[in-house]
């Protein structure tokens, strides 16, 4: 790959995909899918056509992976939400690499609206949802469109697992929901 920034982005996407697949028990000890046809497998999305569908699909989430020095989280979140709609998924989130940290310590950012829809889908009170998945709030002045919530990739992996176990997800067998 000639572009070093693209190579770093691709490496981050692959690391997140591999981490989630291992956490969710979808791969063997060598990282091979237990069932390559399983709709629950976390995959890097192939870009097709003019509408971007995000970097990683972990049904029901579209993940937009970012490996940059300078954050632009509210902009990234809007991008992830558009890409989730393009892909036909209900939730778009951003997964940002943290320099010098493991994949598990990467940061997952979501809009207030997405956070609320996830919480309501799981039927959890605000305090319980916030504490269980380690969410912290970032408020940007009075402009609510720039407010977002953040957790770690590790805590997000627990959320994906819990969501799949409790909610009907198209293409995801009940055994892994």
MDAnalysis code that builds the backbone (N, CA, C; Angstrom):
import MDAnalysis as mda
import numpy as np

u = mda.Universe.empty(531, n_residues=177, atom_resindex=np.repeat(np.arange(177), 3), trajectory=True)
u.add_TopologyAttr("name", ["N", "CA", "C"] * 177)
u.add_TopologyAttr("resid", np.arange(1, 178))
u.add_TopologyAttr("resname", ["UNK", "UNK", "UNK", "UNK", "UNK", "UNK", "UNK", "UNK", "UNK", "UNK", "UNK", "UNK", "UNK", "UNK", "UNK", "UNK", "UNK", "UNK", "UNK", "UNK", "UNK", "UNK", "UNK", "UNK", "UNK", "UNK", "UNK", "UNK", "UNK", "UNK", "UNK", "UNK", "UNK", "UNK", "UNK", "UNK", "UNK", "UNK", "UNK", "UNK", "UNK", "UNK", "UNK", "UNK", "UNK", "UNK", "UNK", "UNK", "UNK", "UNK", "UNK", "UNK", "UNK", "UNK", "UNK", "UNK", "UNK", "UNK", "UNK", "UNK", "UNK", "UNK", "UNK", "UNK", "UNK", "UNK", "UNK", "UNK", "UNK", "UNK", "UNK", "UNK", "UNK", "UNK", "UNK", "UNK", "UNK", "UNK", "UNK", "UNK", "UNK", "UNK", "UNK", "UNK", "UNK", "UNK", "UNK", "UNK", "UNK", "UNK", "UNK", "UNK", "UNK", "UNK", "UNK", "UNK", "UNK", "UNK", "UNK", "UNK", "UNK", "UNK", "UNK", "UNK", "UNK", "UNK", "UNK", "UNK", "UNK", "UNK", "UNK", "UNK", "UNK", "UNK", "UNK", "UNK", "UNK", "UNK", "UNK", "UNK", "UNK", "UNK", "UNK", "UNK", "UNK", "UNK", "UNK", "UNK", "UNK", "UNK", "UNK", "UNK", "UNK", "UNK", "UNK", "UNK", "UNK", "UNK", "UNK", "UNK", "UNK", "UNK", "UNK", "UNK", "UNK", "UNK", "UNK", "UNK", "UNK", "UNK", "UNK", "UNK", "UNK", "UNK", "UNK", "UNK", "UNK", "UNK", "UNK", "UNK", "UNK", "UNK", "UNK", "UNK", "UNK", "UNK", "UNK", "UNK", "UNK", "UNK", "UNK", "UNK", "UNK", "UNK", "UNK", "UNK", "UNK"])
u.atoms.positions = np.array([
    [0.854, -1.173, 0.000],
    [0.000, 0.000, 0.000],
    [0.896, 1.231, 0.000],
    [0.722, 2.099, -0.971],
    [1.596, 3.251, -1.142],
    [1.330, 4.353, -0.118],
    [0.115, 4.527, 0.312],
    [-0.241, 5.601, 1.232],
    [-0.118, 5.111, 2.677],
    [0.862, 5.649, 3.436],
    [1.052, 5.158, 4.813],
    [-0.135, 5.435, 5.734],
    [-0.850, 6.536, 5.520],
    [-2.028, 6.820, 6.348],
    [-3.139, 5.815, 6.080],
    [-3.317, 5.430, 4.815],
    [-4.318, 4.417, 4.477],
    [-3.937, 3.084, 5.111],
    [-2.652, 2.766, 5.103],
    [-2.183, 1.512, 5.705],
    [-2.474, 1.509, 7.212],
    [-2.256, 2.646, 7.883],
    [-2.551, 2.726, 9.321],
    [-4.041, 2.570, 9.582],
    [-4.861, 3.197, 8.728],
    [-6.309, 3.081, 8.878],
    [-6.785, 1.654, 8.672],
    [-6.248, 1.003, 7.658],
    [-6.619, -0.384, 7.376],
    [-6.193, -1.297, 8.518],
    [-5.003, -1.063, 9.057],
    [-4.522, -1.872, 10.188],
    [-5.431, -1.698, 11.401],
    [-5.883, -0.479, 11.663],
    [-6.786, -0.222, 12.790],
    [-8.135, -0.906, 12.566],
    [-8.685, -0.799, 11.373],
    [-9.951, -1.468, 11.055],
    [-9.831, -2.976, 11.291],
    [-8.750, -3.556, 10.805],
    [-8.541, -5.005, 10.949],
    [-8.384, -5.386, 12.415],
    [-7.676, -4.559, 13.186],
    [-7.475, -4.855, 14.603],
    [-8.802, -4.824, 15.362],
    [-9.650, -3.841, 15.057],
    [-10.968, -3.748, 15.714],
    [-11.826, -4.945, 15.322],
    [-11.865, -5.255, 14.046],
    [-12.630, -6.418, 13.566],
    [-12.170, -7.690, 14.276],
    [-10.859, -7.909, 14.316],
    [-10.320, -9.122, 14.932],
    [-10.627, -9.177, 16.429],
    [-10.516, -8.037, 17.106],
    [-10.815, -7.980, 18.541],
    [-12.279, -8.353, 18.801],
    [-13.192, -7.742, 18.043],
    [-14.614, -8.014, 18.260],
    [-14.961, -9.463, 17.937],
    [-14.426, -9.989, 16.849],
    [-14.697, -11.392, 16.514],
    [-14.200, -12.332, 17.609],
    [-13.023, -12.073, 18.143],
    [-12.487, -12.917, 19.215],
    [-13.337, -12.763, 20.481],
    [-13.673, -11.526, 20.840],
    [-14.475, -11.278, 22.040],
    [-15.833, -11.984, 21.947],
    [-16.438, -11.938, 20.773],
    [-17.765, -12.519, 20.574],
    [-17.719, -14.028, 20.333],
    [-16.518, -14.610, 20.320],
    [-16.380, -16.054, 20.159],
    [-16.713, -16.549, 18.759],
    [-16.455, -15.722, 17.764],
    [-16.799, -16.064, 16.390],
    [-15.631, -16.649, 15.598],
    [-14.444, -16.663, 16.215],
    [-13.258, -17.187, 15.548],
    [-12.555, -18.199, 16.445],
    [-11.717, -19.043, 15.832],
    [-10.937, -20.004, 16.608],
    [-9.671, -19.331, 17.135],
    [-8.800, -20.092, 17.743],
    [-7.573, -19.558, 18.334],
    [-6.640, -18.947, 17.299],
    [-6.831, -19.292, 16.031],
    [-5.977, -18.773, 14.960],
    [-6.636, -17.616, 14.215],
    [-7.805, -17.188, 14.672],
    [-8.490, -16.076, 14.045],
    [-9.328, -16.438, 12.837],
    [-9.557, -17.714, 12.619],
    [-10.380, -18.172, 11.501],
    [-11.835, -18.258, 11.954],
    [-12.752, -17.810, 11.086],
    [-14.174, -17.884, 11.421],
    [-14.578, -19.319, 11.714],
    [-15.348, -19.506, 12.778],
    [-15.895, -20.823, 13.082],
    [-16.916, -21.213, 12.008],
    [-17.688, -20.234, 11.552],
    [-18.654, -20.438, 10.482],
    [-18.577, -19.223, 9.565],
    [-17.869, -19.335, 8.443],
    [-17.691, -18.182, 7.552],
    [-19.003, -17.580, 7.041],
    [-20.083, -18.330, 7.050],
    [-21.362, -17.834, 6.541],
    [-22.248, -17.226, 7.634],
    [-21.775, -17.181, 8.858],
    [-22.543, -16.669, 9.977],
    [-22.729, -15.156, 9.844],
    [-23.970, -14.688, 9.850],
    [-24.268, -13.264, 9.756],
    [-23.797, -12.467, 10.949],
    [-23.423, -13.127, 12.038],
    [-22.939, -12.438, 13.225],
    [-21.467, -12.054, 13.109],
    [-20.750, -12.624, 12.142],
    [-19.329, -12.314, 11.991],
    [-19.134, -10.818, 11.768],
    [-18.151, -10.277, 12.439],
    [-17.790, -8.876, 12.260],
    [-16.869, -8.816, 11.047],
    [-17.211, -7.936, 10.109],
    [-16.462, -7.882, 8.847],
    [-16.124, -6.447, 8.468],
    [-14.999, -6.310, 7.798],
    [-14.686, -5.037, 7.152],
    [-15.558, -4.956, 5.912],
    [-16.208, -3.831, 5.742],
    [-17.161, -3.671, 4.641],
    [-16.439, -3.394, 3.329],
    [-16.897, -4.027, 2.276],
    [-16.404, -3.730, 0.930],
    [-17.155, -2.504, 0.423],
    [-16.422, -1.532, -0.061],
    [-17.058, -0.315, -0.563],
    [-17.572, -0.554, -1.970],
    [-18.845, -0.274, -2.152],
    [-19.492, -0.486, -3.442],
    [-20.291, 0.754, -3.793],
    [-20.071, 1.284, -4.975],
    [-20.869, 2.407, -5.438],
    [-20.513, 3.706, -4.747],
    [-21.397, 4.685, -4.913],
    [-21.137, 6.042, -4.434],
    [-21.459, 6.230, -2.959],
    [-22.233, 5.347, -2.358],
    [-22.659, 5.515, -0.965],
    [-21.783, 4.685, -0.040],
    [-21.025, 5.372, 0.800],
    [-20.152, 4.694, 1.754],
    [-21.009, 4.001, 2.809],
    [-20.662, 2.764, 3.144],
    [-21.425, 1.982, 4.119],
    [-20.625, 1.714, 5.393],
    [-19.604, 2.519, 5.653],
    [-18.822, 2.375, 6.871],
    [-17.663, 1.421, 6.691],
    [-16.832, 1.341, 7.731],
    [-15.614, 0.538, 7.670],
    [-15.817, -0.891, 8.157],
    [-16.604, -1.052, 9.223],
    [-16.777, -2.362, 9.852],
    [-18.256, -2.576, 10.132],
    [-18.739, -3.769, 9.832],
    [-20.123, -4.128, 10.145],
    [-20.116, -5.156, 11.264],
    [-20.732, -4.793, 12.378],
    [-20.924, -5.670, 13.524],
    [-22.404, -5.560, 13.866],
    [-23.235, -6.259, 13.091],
    [-24.686, -6.114, 13.186],
    [-25.126, -6.039, 14.647],
    [-25.896, -5.016, 14.990],
    [-26.577, -3.998, 14.205],
    [-25.823, -2.674, 14.123],
    [-24.517, -2.715, 14.257],
    [-23.707, -1.502, 14.291],
    [-22.838, -1.369, 13.044],
    [-22.712, -0.133, 12.563],
    [-21.714, 0.217, 11.563],
    [-20.665, 1.034, 12.298],
    [-19.417, 0.613, 12.167],
    [-18.315, 1.296, 12.840],
    [-17.496, 2.066, 11.819],
    [-17.270, 3.316, 12.107],
    [-16.377, 4.148, 11.313],
    [-15.075, 4.223, 12.111],
    [-14.021, 3.620, 11.584],
    [-12.743, 3.533, 12.300],
    [-11.884, 4.746, 11.974],
    [-11.266, 5.320, 13.000],
    [-10.420, 6.497, 12.827],
    [-9.094, 6.288, 13.548],
    [-8.010, 6.507, 12.813],
    [-6.660, 6.424, 13.372],
    [-5.944, 7.710, 12.986],
    [-6.284, 8.785, 13.691],
    [-5.718, 10.100, 13.400],
    [-5.253, 10.759, 14.689],
    [-4.366, 11.707, 14.543],
    [-3.891, 12.453, 15.710],
    [-4.920, 13.478, 16.184],
    [-5.544, 14.141, 15.243],
    [-6.447, 15.244, 15.566],
    [-7.896, 14.765, 15.523],
    [-8.585, 14.822, 16.660],
    [-9.970, 14.355, 16.669],
    [-10.945, 15.371, 16.071],
    [-11.966, 14.846, 15.442],
    [-13.092, 15.634, 14.933],
    [-14.350, 14.809, 15.205],
    [-14.548, 14.468, 16.473],
    [-15.551, 13.474, 16.857],
    [-16.966, 13.806, 16.388],
    [-17.493, 15.006, 16.606],
    [-18.873, 15.258, 16.150],
    [-19.044, 15.048, 14.636],
    [-18.063, 15.473, 13.860],
    [-18.110, 15.278, 12.410],
    [-18.068, 13.794, 12.072],
    [-17.199, 13.062, 12.733],
    [-17.086, 11.617, 12.501],
    [-18.390, 10.899, 12.837],
    [-19.021, 11.304, 13.929],
    [-20.277, 10.665, 14.341],
    [-21.349, 10.882, 13.282],
    [-21.458, 12.108, 12.786],
    [-22.441, 12.372, 11.715],
    [-22.143, 11.486, 10.507],
    [-20.875, 11.339, 10.159],
    [-20.474, 10.475, 9.045],
    [-20.897, 9.030, 9.314],
    [-20.630, 8.531, 10.519],
    [-20.980, 7.142, 10.868],
    [-22.481, 6.917, 10.795],
    [-23.261, 7.873, 11.229],
    [-24.715, 7.718, 11.204],
    [-25.254, 7.697, 9.776],
    [-24.698, 8.506, 8.897],
    [-25.093, 8.484, 7.480],
    [-24.731, 7.133, 6.874],
    [-23.524, 6.651, 7.162],
    [-23.076, 5.372, 6.613],
    [-23.909, 4.208, 7.141],
    [-24.349, 4.282, 8.378],
    [-25.218, 3.240, 8.930],
    [-26.540, 3.209, 8.162],
    [-27.090, 4.369, 7.879],
    [-28.331, 4.419, 7.091],
    [-28.098, 3.823, 5.701],
    [-26.989, 4.167, 5.071],
    [-26.668, 3.617, 3.746],
    [-26.587, 2.091, 3.797],
    [-26.039, 1.554, 4.883],
    [-25.861, 0.101, 5.017],
    [-27.125, -0.596, 5.511],
    [-28.116, 0.182, 5.950],
    [-29.351, -0.410, 6.459],
    [-29.243, -0.885, 7.898],
    [-28.320, -0.317, 8.668],
    [-28.136, -0.674, 10.068],
    [-28.676, 0.457, 10.943],
    [-29.177, 0.143, 12.138],
    [-29.772, 1.193, 12.971],
    [-28.776, 2.094, 13.709],
    [-27.531, 1.628, 13.916],
    [-26.612, 2.389, 14.753],
    [-25.277, 2.629, 14.055],
    [-24.855, 3.894, 14.024],
    [-23.538, 4.253, 13.509],
    [-22.682, 4.786, 14.645],
    [-21.480, 4.237, 14.799],
    [-20.573, 4.646, 15.871],
    [-19.179, 4.868, 15.308],
    [-18.367, 5.606, 16.050],
    [-16.980, 5.868, 15.678],
    [-16.077, 5.096, 16.622],
    [-15.035, 4.469, 16.072],
    [-14.051, 3.750, 16.879],
    [-12.701, 4.396, 16.622],
    [-12.171, 5.069, 17.642],
    [-10.922, 5.829, 17.489],
    [-9.769, 5.127, 18.197],
    [-8.662, 5.024, 17.489],
    [-7.446, 4.448, 18.066],
    [-6.838, 5.441, 19.046],
    [-6.383, 4.918, 20.171],
    [-5.680, 5.735, 21.154],
    [-4.202, 5.371, 21.082],
    [-3.387, 6.324, 20.842],
    [-1.946, 6.107, 20.682],
    [-1.355, 5.379, 21.888],
    [-0.588, 4.332, 21.604],
    [0.109, 3.598, 22.652],
    [-0.775, 2.696, 23.492],
    [-2.033, 2.507, 23.086],
    [-2.979, 1.699, 23.854],
    [-3.379, 0.459, 23.052],
    [-3.850, -0.542, 23.747],
    [-4.360, -1.750, 23.090],
    [-5.673, -1.441, 22.376],
    [-6.093, -2.349, 21.527],
    [-7.370, -2.196, 20.825],
    [-8.502, -2.044, 21.837],
    [-8.477, -2.827, 22.890],
    [-9.538, -2.796, 23.896],
    [-9.711, -1.410, 24.516],
    [-8.636, -0.624, 24.519],
    [-8.703, 0.708, 25.119],
    [-8.992, 1.804, 24.099],
    [-9.250, 1.417, 22.846],
    [-9.695, 2.396, 21.865],
    [-10.989, 3.031, 22.352],
    [-11.360, 4.138, 21.767],
    [-12.555, 4.858, 22.216],
    [-13.678, 4.715, 21.195],
    [-14.874, 4.465, 21.695],
    [-16.075, 4.387, 20.867],
    [-16.924, 5.605, 21.203],
    [-17.276, 6.363, 20.167],
    [-18.059, 7.586, 20.332],
    [-19.413, 7.434, 19.642],
    [-20.468, 7.905, 20.313],
    [-21.820, 7.869, 19.748],
    [-22.525, 9.184, 20.052],
    [-23.483, 9.516, 19.203],
    [-24.295, 10.704, 19.454],
    [-25.242, 10.423, 20.619],
    [-25.778, 11.481, 21.174],
    [-26.762, 11.343, 22.248],
    [-27.982, 10.571, 21.735],
    [-28.394, 10.856, 20.510],
    [-29.552, 10.168, 19.944],
    [-29.326, 8.674, 19.780],
    [-28.150, 8.297, 19.265],
    [-27.833, 6.873, 19.102],
    [-27.733, 6.195, 20.454],
    [-27.095, 6.848, 21.408],
    [-26.966, 6.297, 22.765],
    [-28.348, 6.037, 23.359],
    [-29.241, 6.995, 23.190],
    [-30.592, 6.864, 23.734],
    [-31.350, 5.728, 23.063],
    [-31.244, 5.605, 21.740],
    [-31.934, 4.517, 21.033],
    [-31.391, 3.152, 21.451],
    [-30.068, 3.035, 21.661],
    [-29.497, 1.763, 22.127],
    [-30.022, 1.428, 23.523],
    [-30.022, 2.430, 24.390],
    [-30.481, 2.236, 25.776],
    [-31.940, 1.808, 25.807],
    [-32.766, 2.489, 25.038],
    [-34.192, 2.163, 25.009],
    [-34.435, 0.784, 24.401],
    [-33.663, 0.424, 23.379],
    [-33.818, -0.895, 22.759],
    [-33.534, -2.007, 23.767],
    [-32.584, -1.764, 24.651],
    [-32.254, -2.755, 25.682],
    [-33.147, -2.620, 26.913],
    [-33.991, -1.579, 26.938],
    [-34.919, -1.390, 28.052],
    [-34.228, -1.053, 29.362],
    [-33.146, -0.305, 29.284],
    [-32.386, 0.012, 30.501],
    [-32.578, 1.457, 30.927],
    [-32.618, 1.686, 32.237],
    [-32.621, 3.064, 32.734],
    [-31.274, 3.735, 32.418],
    [-31.290, 5.049, 32.340],
    [-30.098, 5.821, 31.988],
    [-28.908, 5.474, 32.867],
    [-29.080, 5.492, 34.174],
    [-27.962, 5.256, 35.098],
    [-27.365, 3.863, 34.922],
    [-28.233, 2.872, 34.781],
    [-27.763, 1.492, 34.620],
    [-26.985, 1.321, 33.318],
    [-27.527, 1.842, 32.224],
    [-26.873, 1.728, 30.916],
    [-25.525, 2.433, 30.935],
    [-25.497, 3.607, 31.533],
    [-24.266, 4.382, 31.610],
    [-23.196, 3.656, 32.417],
    [-23.573, 3.140, 33.563],
    [-22.605, 2.463, 34.438],
    [-22.160, 1.116, 33.875],
    [-23.098, 0.344, 33.337],
    [-22.780, -0.993, 32.849],
    [-21.772, -0.973, 31.711],
    [-21.876, 0.021, 30.830],
    [-20.997, 0.070, 29.663],
    [-19.962, 1.192, 29.728],
    [-19.800, 1.806, 30.887],
    [-18.719, 2.768, 31.101],
    [-18.789, 4.041, 30.281],
    [-19.991, 4.536, 30.020],
    [-20.134, 5.730, 29.190],
    [-19.735, 6.986, 29.937],
    [-19.062, 7.889, 29.250],
    [-18.808, 9.233, 29.765],
    [-19.347, 10.229, 28.743],
    [-19.711, 11.408, 29.210],
    [-20.357, 12.407, 28.361],
    [-19.379, 13.519, 28.023],
    [-19.410, 13.942, 26.760],
    [-18.639, 15.109, 26.326],
    [-19.635, 16.158, 25.851],
    [-19.684, 17.265, 26.562],
    [-20.589, 18.352, 26.208],
    [-19.773, 19.471, 25.585],
    [-20.191, 19.949, 24.448],
    [-19.506, 21.016, 23.726],
    [-20.381, 22.260, 23.737],
    [-20.189, 23.086, 24.754],
    [-20.955, 24.315, 24.910],
    [-22.460, 24.045, 24.845],
    [-23.205, 24.961, 24.298],
    [-24.659, 24.800, 24.236],
    [-25.130, 24.139, 22.942],
    [-24.200, 23.863, 22.046],
    [-24.548, 23.240, 20.766],
    [-24.737, 21.742, 20.970],
    [-25.984, 21.325, 21.177],
    [-26.258, 19.920, 21.485],
    [-25.910, 18.982, 20.338],
    [-25.801, 19.489, 19.119],
    [-25.433, 18.624, 17.989],
    [-23.982, 18.160, 18.102],
    [-23.209, 18.781, 18.983],
    [-21.814, 18.404, 19.162],
    [-21.593, 17.578, 20.432],
    [-22.646, 17.276, 21.171],
    [-22.535, 16.453, 22.371],
    [-22.449, 14.991, 21.975],
    [-21.659, 14.229, 22.709],
    [-21.549, 12.800, 22.421],
    [-21.151, 12.035, 23.674],
    [-21.244, 10.701, 23.586],
    [-20.862, 9.826, 24.689],
    [-19.751, 8.899, 24.219],
    [-18.912, 8.490, 25.169],
    [-17.721, 7.703, 24.845],
    [-17.572, 6.539, 25.805],
    [-17.120, 5.411, 25.266],
    [-16.762, 4.251, 26.077],
    [-15.546, 3.593, 25.432],
    [-15.062, 2.538, 26.033],
    [-13.921, 1.809, 25.465],
    [-14.414, 0.754, 24.477],
    [-13.521, 0.290, 23.620],
    [-13.859, -0.799, 22.704],
    [-14.248, -2.036, 23.510],
    [-13.560, -2.285, 24.617],
    [-13.890, -3.444, 25.464],
    [-15.323, -3.363, 25.977],
    [-15.719, -2.214, 26.505],
    [-17.089, -2.064, 27.000],
    [-18.100, -2.106, 25.853],
    [-17.728, -1.558, 24.702],
    [-18.604, -1.619, 23.533],
    [-18.797, -3.071, 23.096],
    [-17.756, -3.886, 23.162],
    [-17.876, -5.303, 22.800],
    [-18.903, -5.994, 23.700],
    [-18.907, -5.650, 24.984],
    [-19.928, -6.195, 25.897],
    [-21.328, -5.749, 25.456],
    [-21.445, -4.487, 25.048],
    [-22.731, -3.972, 24.584],
    [-23.200, -4.726, 23.338],
    [-22.312, -4.928, 22.364],
    [-22.679, -5.673, 21.159],
    [-23.167, -7.064, 21.537],
    [-22.434, -7.726, 22.411],
    [-22.796, -9.080, 22.852],
    [-24.166, -9.080, 23.534],
    [-24.374, -8.151, 24.460],
    [-25.650, -8.081, 25.176],
    [-26.797, -7.741, 24.221],
    [-26.562, -6.821, 23.316],
    [-27.610, -6.447, 22.361],
    [-28.009, -7.658, 21.528],
    [-27.020, -8.370, 21.027],
    [-27.304, -9.538, 20.193],
    [-28.017, -10.640, 20.972],
    [-27.725, -10.783, 22.244],
    [-28.379, -11.814, 23.051],
    [-29.826, -11.466, 23.384],
    [-30.147, -10.165, 23.382],
    [-31.465, -9.731, 23.837],
    [-32.383, -9.175, 22.758],
    [-31.849, -8.877, 21.587],
    [-32.644, -8.222, 20.552],
    [-32.623, -9.035, 19.266],
    [-33.711, -9.015, 18.520],
    [-33.696, -9.664, 17.203],
    [-32.857, -8.834, 16.234],
    [-31.813, -9.438, 15.706],
    [-30.938, -8.761, 14.765],
    [-30.963, -9.528, 13.457],
    [-31.349, -8.883, 12.385],
    [-31.432, -9.546, 11.082],
    [-30.087, -10.144, 10.716],
    [-30.106, -11.402, 10.315],
    [-28.886, -12.066, 9.873],
    [-28.041, -12.638, 10.986],
    [-28.433, -12.408, 12.234],
    [-27.673, -12.915, 13.370],
    [-28.479, -14.030, 14.029],
    [-27.973, -15.251, 14.026],
    [-28.696, -16.369, 14.622],
    [-28.986, -16.125, 16.106],
    [-30.132, -16.589, 16.562],
    [-30.531, -16.396, 17.948],
    [-29.465, -16.889, 18.921],
    [-28.762, -17.949, 18.572],
    [-27.756, -18.528, 19.461],
    [-26.664, -17.521, 19.824],
    [-26.426, -16.512, 18.980],
    [-25.380, -15.537, 19.306],
    [-25.933, -14.172, 19.621],
    [-27.247, -14.035, 19.709],
    [-27.844, -12.738, 20.047],
    [-27.749, -12.469, 21.509],
])
